Amino acid sequence: MRVARFLFQKLTRVLAGNGLYLSKSLNYKQSPAPLPINFDYVRYATLGLCFEQLVARQVPGNVAELGVYQGDFAKRLNQLFPDRQLYLFDTFEGFADQDVSTEKASGFSTGEQSFANTSVELVLRKMPHPQQCIVKKGFFPATAADVDDTFCFVSLDADLYDPILEGLRFFYPRLALGGYIFVHDFNNDEYRGARQAVTEFCRAEGIGFTPLPDSGGTAVLCK
C-alpha cells in the first residue's frame, strides 16, 4: 500500500507539473482554479459534493478549520462559503510543546515535523474573502473559549491526538444537523494519534464515520 501510494503521488506530481488535471474546478461551478491531479483530489472533490449537499438541504452554520498551516484548504472553504464566517484556529507557530509531549509519550508520532513557516498575514493574503475570516491564534481549545456558534462544516487538520480529540469534543456538539467534519491524517502512519482520536471519540459517542482514500487519509463525520 505504501509503495503504491508513493508511486501514485510521484506520478501525479509529474502530471501536475505538466499541467494535467482531473477536474477544471473544485465543485464544477464555484472554483475558477484547476485542481492538480493528486491524492488530495479525493478530499477536495468530496468537499465539493458535501458543499452541494449543505446548500441543497439549507444547513445553517458557519465554517471552521483547526490546523490551518499555510491556508490552502482554508482558501477553498472561504471560496465555497463566501457568505459564512470562517474561523481559523492555529498557533501559527507550529506544534505546541504539550501536544508533542503527549504524542511522544503515547508513541503516536515524534511530533518533530515543523509547521512554523506560516503566519496570520500569509494565510489572510490567500483568502478571497478575508473579511469573513475570524483568526483564533493560540492554543486550542483555549482559543475557542469565547466562541458561541453553530457550524455546518469543520476541518480538523491538527495532526496530533490531543488537538484532534479536543476539536471533536468542541465542534461536534455545535455541528448543525446535516453538517460535516473532515478529520485529516486518519490513515497517516506518521500521525497515528489522529486515528486514535477519531475512533475513541466516535466509540464514546456512538457515531460512525467514513474514511476517504486521499493523501494521509480523511475521516468524514456527518451529523
C-alpha positions in Angstrom: 0.0 0.0 0.0 2.8 2.4 0.9 4.7 1.6 -2.3 1.5 2.1 -4.4 0.8 5.4 -2.7 4.4 6.6 -3.2 4.3 5.7 -6.9 0.9 7.3 -7.4 2.0 10.5 -5.7 5.2 10.6 -7.7 3.2 10.1 -10.9 0.6 12.8 -10.1 3.4 15.3 -9.2 4.9 14.8 -12.7 1.5 15.1 -14.4 0.6 18.2 -12.4 4.0 19.7 -13.3 2.9 19.4 -16.9 -0.4 21.0 -16.4 -2.6 17.8 -16.4 -5.7 17.9 -14.3 -8.5 15.7 -13.3 -11.1 18.5 -12.9 -11.5 22.0 -14.0 -12.9 23.1 -10.7 -13.4 22.1 -7.1 -17.1 21.6 -7.3 -17.8 22.1 -11.0 -19.2 25.7 -10.7 -17.6 27.6 -7.8 -13.9 27.4 -8.2 -12.0 29.1 -11.1 -8.7 27.4 -10.4 -7.9 24.0 -11.8 -7.2 21.3 -9.2 -3.9 19.4 -9.7 -4.2 15.6 -10.1 -3.1 14.1 -6.9 -4.4 12.0 -4.0 -5.9 15.1 -2.4 -8.3 15.3 -5.4 -10.4 12.9 -3.4 -10.6 15.2 -0.4 -11.3 18.3 -2.5 -13.9 16.6 -4.7 -15.6 15.2 -1.6 -15.6 18.7 -0.1 -17.4 19.9 -3.2 -20.0 17.2 -3.0 -20.6 17.9 0.7 -20.9 21.6 -0.1 -23.6 20.9 -2.6 -25.5 18.8 0.0 -25.2 21.6 2.6 -26.6 24.1 0.1 -29.4 21.8 -1.1 -30.5 21.0 2.4 -30.0 24.6 3.6 -27.9 23.5 6.5 -27.2 26.5 8.7 -24.0 27.5 10.5 -20.5 28.9 9.9 -17.3 27.2 8.9 -14.1 26.4 10.8 -10.6 24.9 10.4 -8.4 23.7 13.2 -4.9 23.4 11.9 -4.7 26.0 9.2 -0.9 25.9 8.5 -0.5 28.0 5.3 -4.2 28.2 4.5 -4.5 26.2 1.3 -7.6 24.2 2.4 -9.0 27.2 4.3 -8.8 29.1 1.0 -11.1 26.5 -0.6 -13.5 26.9 2.3 -13.5 30.6 2.1 -14.1 30.4 -1.6 -17.0 28.0 -1.3 -18.7 29.7 1.7 -18.3 33.5 0.9 -21.4 34.4 2.9 -20.4 32.5 6.0 -17.8 33.3 8.6 -14.6 31.1 8.6 -12.9 30.6 11.9 -9.2 29.9 11.6 -7.8 28.1 14.7 -4.0 27.7 14.7 -0.9 28.5 16.8 0.6 29.9 13.5 3.9 28.8 15.2 3.8 25.0 14.7 3.0 22.3 17.2 2.5 23.2 20.8 5.0 21.6 23.2 2.4 20.0 25.4 0.8 18.3 22.4 4.1 17.0 21.2 4.8 15.6 24.7 1.6 13.6 24.5 2.5 12.3 21.0 5.9 11.1 22.2 4.6 9.6 25.4 1.9 7.6 23.6 4.1 6.6 20.7 1.8 8.2 18.2 4.5 10.2 16.4 7.7 12.0 17.0 6.0 15.4 16.6 9.2 16.7 15.1 7.8 18.0 11.8 7.8 21.8 11.8 4.8 23.8 10.6 6.1 27.1 11.9 6.7 28.5 8.4 3.4 30.3 8.3 1.8 33.5 9.7 -1.6 35.1 10.0 -0.7 37.6 7.3 0.4 34.8 4.9 -2.9 33.0 5.3 -5.1 36.0 5.0 -3.4 37.1 1.8 -4.7 33.8 0.2 -8.3 34.3 1.3 -10.6 35.5 -1.5 -13.0 36.9 1.2 -10.7 37.8 4.2 -13.4 40.0 5.7 -15.2 36.7 6.6 -12.3 35.3 8.4 -12.0 35.2 12.2 -8.5 34.4 13.3 -8.1 32.5 16.6 -4.4 32.4 17.1 -3.0 30.3 20.1 -3.5 27.1 21.9 -6.8 25.2 21.3 -9.2 24.8 22.9 -8.4 27.9 25.0 -8.8 30.0 21.8 -12.4 28.7 21.5 -13.5 29.8 25.0 -15.4 32.8 23.7 -16.9 31.0 20.6 -20.7 30.5 20.8 -21.7 29.5 17.3 -23.1 26.7 15.1 -21.2 25.1 12.3 -22.1 23.4 9.1 -18.6 22.4 8.1 -15.4 21.9 10.1 -11.9 20.8 9.0 -9.7 19.2 11.7 -6.1 19.1 10.4 -4.1 19.5 13.6 -2.3 16.1 13.0 -1.9 15.3 16.7 -4.0 13.3 19.1 -4.8 15.9 21.7 -6.0 18.8 19.5 -8.0 16.5 17.2 -9.8 14.9 20.2 -10.4 18.3 21.7 -11.6 19.6 18.3 -14.1 16.7 18.0 -15.3 17.4 21.6 -15.8 21.0 20.9 -17.2 21.1 17.4 -19.4 18.0 17.1 -22.0 19.2 19.7 -22.0 22.6 17.8 -22.4 20.9 14.4 -25.8 21.6 12.7 -27.9 18.6 11.8 -26.6 17.6 8.3 -23.2 19.2 8.9 -19.8 17.6 8.2 -16.5 17.3 10.0 -13.4 16.3 8.0 -10.5 14.9 10.1 -7.3 14.7 8.0 -4.5 12.2 8.6 -6.8 9.5 9.8 -4.8 6.9 7.8 -1.4 8.6 8.1 1.1 6.3 9.7 3.2 9.3 10.7 0.4 10.7 12.9 -1.3 7.6 14.4 -2.9 9.8 17.1 -5.4 11.1 14.5 -6.9 7.7 14.0 -6.9 7.1 17.8 -8.7 10.4 18.4 -11.4 9.7 15.8 -12.1 6.1 16.8 -12.0 6.9 20.5 -14.5 9.8 20.2 -16.8 8.0 17.8 -16.9 4.9 20.0 -17.7 7.0 23.1 -20.5 9.0 21.3 -21.9 6.0 19.3 -21.5 7.6 15.9 -20.0 6.5 12.7 -17.6 7.9 10.1 -16.5 7.3 6.6 -12.7 7.0 5.6 -11.5 8.6 2.4 -8.5 7.3 0.3 -6.9 10.7 0.0 -3.4 11.7 0.8 -2.9 11.0 4.5 -6.5 9.7 4.7 -9.5 11.7 5.9 -12.4 10.5 8.2 -15.7 12.2 7.4 -18.3 12.6 10.2 -21.8 13.6 9.3 -24.4 14.6 11.9 
